[in-house]
Amino acid sequence: MNRMGIIVKQDDRRSELQKRIAADLADKAKKKNDPPADLPDGVDDSAYMEGTSQTGRFAWIWVIVIGVIVVGSVAYLFIASGNQG
């Protein structure tokens, strides 16, 4: 009978220890998942945007011009390499 009492006490201690460990791990996980408070929010911390301007309405023309230059260069190199003979 005496041995049964010891086993129950050990189980109680073990469960208390497990509860404390689980609570400690939960606290650590909670602290780890909390976002830092000093991250920029993009509204109040947007001082770097001062003095800049929006993209002009003809900016897409530059994209087309650069695209035509790239395609033309590739076509020229392709045609020039075929005529070497």
C-alpha positions as CSV (number, residue, x, y, z in Angstrom):
1,M,0.0,0.0,0.0
2,N,2.8,2.4,0.8
3,R,4.2,2.1,-2.7
4,M,0.9,3.1,-4.2
5,G,1.0,6.4,-2.3
6,I,4.5,7.2,-3.5
7,I,3.6,6.5,-7.2
8,V,0.6,8.9,-6.9
9,K,2.7,11.6,-5.4
10,Q,5.3,11.2,-8.1
11,D,2.6,11.5,-10.8
12,D,1.2,14.6,-9.0
13,R,4.7,16.2,-9.0
14,R,5.3,15.3,-12.6
15,S,2.0,16.8,-13.7
16,E,2.7,20.0,-11.7
17,L,6.2,20.1,-13.4
18,Q,4.6,19.5,-16.8
19,K,2.0,22.3,-16.1
20,R,4.8,24.7,-15.3
21,I,6.9,23.7,-18.3
22,A,3.8,24.0,-20.6
23,A,3.0,27.5,-19.1
24,D,6.6,28.6,-19.6
25,L,6.7,27.4,-23.2
26,A,3.4,29.1,-23.9
27,D,4.7,32.4,-22.5
28,K,7.9,32.1,-24.6
29,A,5.9,31.3,-27.7
30,K,3.6,34.3,-27.0
31,K,6.5,36.6,-26.6
32,K,8.2,35.3,-29.8
33,N,5.0,35.9,-31.9
34,D,4.4,39.4,-30.6
35,P,5.4,41.9,-33.4
36,P,7.9,44.6,-32.4
37,A,6.3,47.9,-31.7
38,D,8.9,50.0,-33.5
39,L,8.2,48.9,-37.1
40,P,7.4,51.7,-39.5
41,D,3.7,51.8,-40.4
42,G,4.1,53.5,-43.8
43,V,2.0,56.5,-42.9
44,D,3.6,58.3,-40.1
45,D,7.1,57.1,-41.0
46,S,7.0,58.1,-44.7
47,A,9.4,61.1,-44.5
48,Y,11.6,59.5,-47.2
49,M,8.8,60.1,-49.7
50,E,9.0,63.9,-49.3
51,G,10.2,65.6,-52.4
52,T,9.4,62.8,-54.7
53,S,6.9,62.9,-57.6
54,Q,4.6,60.3,-59.0
55,T,5.4,58.5,-62.2
56,G,4.5,60.6,-65.3
57,R,1.7,59.6,-67.6
58,F,4.2,58.9,-70.4
59,A,6.4,56.6,-68.5
60,W,5.1,53.6,-70.4
61,I,6.7,55.0,-73.5
62,W,10.1,54.4,-72.0
63,V,9.2,50.8,-71.4
64,I,8.2,50.4,-75.0
65,V,11.3,52.1,-76.3
66,I,13.6,49.9,-74.2
67,G,11.7,46.8,-75.3
68,V,12.0,47.8,-79.0
69,I,15.8,48.3,-78.5
70,V,16.2,44.9,-76.8
71,V,14.2,43.1,-79.4
72,G,16.0,44.9,-82.2
73,S,19.4,44.1,-80.7
74,V,18.5,40.4,-80.4
75,A,17.2,40.4,-84.0
76,Y,20.3,42.1,-85.3
77,L,22.6,39.6,-83.5
78,F,20.5,36.7,-84.7
79,I,20.6,37.9,-88.3
80,A,24.3,38.9,-88.2
81,S,25.4,35.5,-86.7
82,G,23.6,33.7,-89.6
83,N,25.5,35.5,-92.3
84,Q,29.0,34.5,-91.2
85,G,28.9,31.7,-93.5
